[in-house]
Amino acid sequence: MLHPVSDLARAKEVYSALLGVAPQTDGSFYVGYEVDGQQIGLVPGGGPQGMTSPVAYWHVPDLAAKLAEVVAAGAVVREDVRDVGGGRLVATVTDPDGNVLGLLQDQ
């Protein structure tokens, strides 16, 4: 799950205390935690995606196939498939109510 934050340093303090661990990734554009297999990311200013609320990501074995399936079911592509590094592909769609849903594939 990604969380847009306005003050990365302050958010990092809060999430580190909440989760009880130090960040696994700690950069100026992204701070990431992994706790019990769940990945939680802090994105300053909503990042280039312009996020205004948290976005949950579902792990899928075939991102292209799942993206096509949810679009056929009525979702609208918000952000097409992109490689975010480390063999990870992501995409986002909106549901009929405008909620943003993330899809994630680790290669």
Buried (B, 14 or more C-beta within 10 A) or exposed (E): EBBBBEEBEEBBEEBBEEBEEEBEBBEEEBBBBBEEEEBBBBBBEBBEBEBEEBBEBEEBEEBEEBBEEBEEEEBEBBBEBEEEEEEBBBBBBBEEEEEBBBBBBEE
